């Protein structure tokens, strides 16, 4: 058998990088799972206290003698632990995004890294700000409105599991809504739209913001408005910031002038040079 027979098959050479990427992806997913589990174990002893704190905006507006109730038998046990798990993911989100960034970054160009990393950090911060806005601004107004509109003779006593699902939906809705500037910057950066075209579509964006607010929030005008108005304002901020990321016409023109495809003679010389370098290489 000649030495050439010991060389790996082309299929094995092509498969090895793909397998290594899968192994790296597996390792980073395991790190994410371990991080979330560790945070959850730290939060689990305080699960009941966390739910009491989360229910504060509602219990502050309940009539005297009313309280939250647990309809299902296992709700008093599982509902606080569900909150602890969601909070663990919420707290570990910067580490999760870091693992995603570390996996994707090697495949990006340097100028793409310089742009994507600030967007990654800002998107995380905006999600947290949106959740904080929902808890400290939206919840008191929404629960104050809903508890006061109960018909006479109806005692407001909300189930704890349904309340948790309700507030988690609002957290997610406001967190995603506050990502509007990042989405606008990405659209402009990729060349899908221009800042001027977005300004021209401002009336449609305002209508869309109220439609999204209607779909993602409870059926009351207060929460819909409190979601739609920040979305519109964040859209304006995104358009303002997108001017810095918009492709410049002069840059594109100069790039087009600098680039010239090689003719046949230049191509032949380049191929000959590559062949010579390959033969010189041991």
N, C-alpha and C positions, 0 to 999 in steps of 0.2 A: 504494500500500500504506500503510495507516495505521500509526501507531506501535504500536498494539496487536498488529499482525501480527508484530512483531519479538520479542515476548515468548516465552520458552521454553515448550515444551509441558509440561503437567502431568507427563507421564511422565519428562521430562528433569529437572524440579525434584525429583521423588521419587528419581530414580536417582543424582543427584550425591552426596548424603550417603553412600549405600551404597558408591559407588565410592571415595570418600575414605577410608572405613573399611577397605576392601580394600587400598588403597595403604598406609595406616598399618600394617596387619597384615603386608603384604609387607615393609615396611622393618624392622619389628621382628624378623621371622623372619630376615631377612638379617643383622641385627646379632647375633642369637643364633648363627647359623652361623659368622660371622666370628670371634666370640669363642671358640667351641669349637675352630675350626681353629687359631687363634693359640695357645691353650693346648696343643693337641695337638702343634704344631710345637716348642713349648718342652719338652714332656715326651718327645718321640720319642727324642732322644739318650740318655735315661736309662731306656729301656723295659726293657732287660735287668736293670738294677739294681733297678727297681721290681718285676719279677717275682721276683727273688731275695728281696727283702724280703717280698713277699706269701707266698712259699712257706716263710718261716721257721717258722711254727707247725707245719708238717708235717715239714719236714726235721729239726727238733729232736727229733722222736719216731721217726724212721726208724731201723731197726736199722743196726748198723755194716756198711758196704759197700753199703747201698741208697741209691738216689737217684731223682730224678724222671727220666722217660724221655720221648722224643718218638717216637710211633708213626708219625705222618704225616711225609712228607718235608719239607713246608713249615711244620710246626708250630714249629720253633725260630725262624722268622722272623716268622710272622703272629701267634702267640700273644702275645708281648710288645707288639706294636703294637696288638693288640686291647685289651690292658690299658691302654695309654696313651690310647686313644680313650675308653674308659669312664671313666678317671680324669679326662680333660679335661672330660667332661660333668659329672662329680661335682664338680670344682673350680669350674666355671663356673655351677653351679646357682644361686647367689645372683643373678648377673647375669641368668640366664634368667628366674627368678621376678620380678626387677625389671621386665623387659620385659613380662611378662604382666600385672603389676600396673599398669604405666603405660598399657597398652592398655585395661584393664577399669575402672580407677579413675574416669575421667571420667563413666562411666555410673552411678556409685554416689552415694547421698546422703552427706552429711557424717558422719552418725552411723554409716553402714555402713563408711565408710573408716576411722573411728577403731577399729572392731572388727576389720575384716578384716586391716588391716596388721599388728597384733600377732600375729594367728593365722598370717599368712604367714611372719613372722620366726621364730616359735616352731616352726612345722612344719619349716622348714629346719634349725634347730638340733637338733630332735629326731631328724631323719633322720640327721644326722651323728653324733649320740650313739649311735643304734642301730647304725650301722656300726662305730663304735669299740668298742662293747660286744661286737659279734660277733668282731672281730679279737683284742682283748686278753683276753677272758674265755671266749668260746665256743670259738674255734678250738683253743686249747691243750687244753681238756678233751675236745673231740670227737675230735681227731686222736690224742691220747694213748690214748683208749679204743679207737678203731678199729684202730690199729696193734698194740695188745696183744691183740686178739681174733683175729688172723690164725691159722689152723690151723698146726700144726707142719709144717714143710717148705715152707710158702708164703712166698715172698719178696715183701715189699711194695715195688712199684715203680709209682708212679702216673704216668699220662700227663699232660703239662703242660696240654694243651688241656682235658681233662676236669677237671683240678684247678681251672683258671680258671673254668670254667662252674659248678663246685660252689661255690666261694667267692663268686662273684658272686650266685648264687642266695641264699646265706645273707646276704650284705650287703643285698640287696633285701628279703628276708623280715624281718630285724631292723629295717631302716630304716622299712619300712611299719608294722611292729608298734608301733614307738615313736610313731607318729602317733595312737595311740588317744586321748590327751587332747584333741587338736585335733578329732577326729571327735565325741567326746562333747560338747564345747563347742558345736560347730556344730549338732548335733541339738537341744540345749537352746535355743540361741539362735533357731533357726527355729521353735521351738514344737512340734516333732515329738514330743518326749518331755519329761518333767520329771525333775529330780534324784531325787525320791522314787520315781518309777516305775523308774528305773534301779537304785536301791538294792533295790527289791523283786525285780528280776530278777537279782540278784547270783549266785545259784547257777547260773542258765543261762549267765551270762557266763563263769564259771569253767570250765564244761564246754566252752563254745565256744572258749575260749582254748586248751585242751589239744587240741581237735580241729584247730584252725588250726595249732597247733604240730606236730601229727602230719602234716599235709598239706604244710607249707612247709619242713620240715627233713628231714634224713636219717633212716632208720628206726632210730634209737637213742634210748633214753629220756633220755639226758643233754641232747642238743640240743633235744628236744621240751620238756623241763621248763624249760630255760634260756630258751626263747622264751615258753612259756605263763605262767610266773610273773611276768616283767616286764610282760606284757600285762595281767595281772590288776591288778598294782600301779599301772600307768599308768591303767587304767580307774578305779581309786579316786581317783587324783589328778585325772582329768578330771571326775569327779562332784563332787569338792570345789571345783574351779575353776568348774564350771558354775553353781554357786549365784549367782555374780556376774553371769552372763549370762541367768539365767532371767527371763522376763517377769513382772513383779510384778502381782498382781491389782488392787492399788489404782491402779496406773498405768493399767491397761486400763480400770478403772471410771471414773477421772477423765477419760480420753480420750473415753470414750463419753458422759459427761455434757456435756463441752464441745462435742461435735459435735451440730449440729441441722440437718437438711436445710431448704433454703429453701422457703417456700410459693410459690404461683403469683404473688402480687403482688410478692414480693421478686425472684423470677426475672425478671419483666417489667421491673422497674426496673434490674436488673443488665444485661439485654440492651440496654435503651435507653442505658444509660451506655456500654456497649461500642461501640454504633453511633455515638454522639456522638464518642467518642475516635477512632474510625476515620475519620470525616468530617473532623475537625480535623487529622488527620495529613496532611501534604503528600505 
